[in-house]
């Protein structure tokens, strides 16, 4: 189950870069196109894939009656679930044009 720990760490990094990419939409604090594009690619594109897959793997482990906290630390699980919540909020509520009417 070391792959789940690796996936959790990767998801943590992608969630962090997702928050950085949101902050780049508000204010361009890097002033470097290469750094900005790297943050956006890791945050938006990798984050949209890795974070939900990690949380689905958490659910599969929980449904197989294994103890998830023996594999992944509880704070990492919490941060990844909150990253998924931030992604869902951003996708469904930030770009919901029907609510602006």
C-alpha positions in Angstrom: 0.0 0.0 0.0 3.0 2.3 -0.4 1.5 3.4 -3.7 -1.4 5.0 -1.8 1.0 7.0 0.4 2.8 8.1 -2.8 -0.5 9.0 -4.4 -1.6 10.9 -1.3 1.6 12.9 -1.3 1.3 13.7 -5.0 -2.3 14.8 -4.4 -1.2 17.0 -1.6 1.3 18.8 -3.9 -1.3 19.1 -6.7 -3.8 20.5 -4.2 -1.3 23.1 -3.0 -0.5 24.1 -6.6 -4.3 24.3 -7.3 -4.5 26.9 -4.5 -1.5 28.7 -6.0 -3.1 28.7 -9.5 -6.3 30.2 -8.0 -4.2 33.0 -6.4 -2.6 33.6 -9.8 -6.0 34.3 -11.3 -6.5 37.0 -8.7 -3.1 38.6 -8.9 -0.1 37.7 -11.1 2.6 37.6 -8.4 5.2 35.6 -10.3 5.8 37.8 -13.3 7.5 34.9 -15.0 5.6 33.0 -17.7 7.4 29.7 -17.3 6.7 29.6 -13.5 3.1 30.6 -14.1 2.5 28.0 -16.7 4.1 25.3 -14.5 1.9 26.2 -11.6 -1.2 26.3 -13.7 -0.5 22.9 -15.4 0.2 21.2 -12.0 -2.7 22.9 -10.3 -5.5 22.7 -12.8 -4.8 19.8 -15.0 -2.9 17.4 -12.7 -5.0 18.4 -9.8 -8.3 17.7 -11.6 -7.1 14.2 -12.1 -5.0 13.2 -9.2 -7.1 14.6 -6.3 -10.3 12.9 -7.2 -8.5 9.6 -8.0 -6.8 9.7 -4.6 -10.1 10.3 -2.8 -11.7 7.4 -4.7 -8.9 5.2 -3.6 -9.5 6.3 0.0 -13.1 5.2 -0.4 -12.1 1.8 -1.9 -9.7 1.2 1.0 -12.4 2.1 3.5 -14.9 -0.2 1.8 -12.5 -3.1 2.0 -12.5 -2.7 5.8 -8.8 -1.7 6.0 -7.6 1.0 8.4 -6.8 3.9 6.3 -4.8 5.8 8.9 -2.3 2.9 9.2 -1.4 3.6 5.6 -1.7 7.4 5.2 -1.4 9.9 8.1 -4.7 11.5 9.1 -3.7 15.1 8.4 -2.8 14.1 4.8 -6.2 12.5 4.3 -7.9 15.6 5.7 -5.9 17.9 3.5 -6.7 15.8 0.4 -10.4 15.7 1.2 -10.4 19.5 1.7 -8.6 19.9 -1.6 -11.3 17.9 -3.3 -13.9 20.1 -1.7 -12.1 23.2 -3.0 -12.0 21.7 -6.5 -15.7 20.9 -6.4 -16.5 24.3 -5.2 -14.4 25.9 -7.8 -15.8 23.9 -10.7 -19.5 23.9 -9.8 -20.0 27.2 -8.0 -17.4 29.5 -9.3 -18.4 28.9 -13.0 -22.1 28.4 -12.5 -23.4 31.0 -14.9 -27.0 30.1 -14.3 -26.9 31.5 -10.8 -25.8 34.9 -12.0 -29.2 35.6 -13.6 
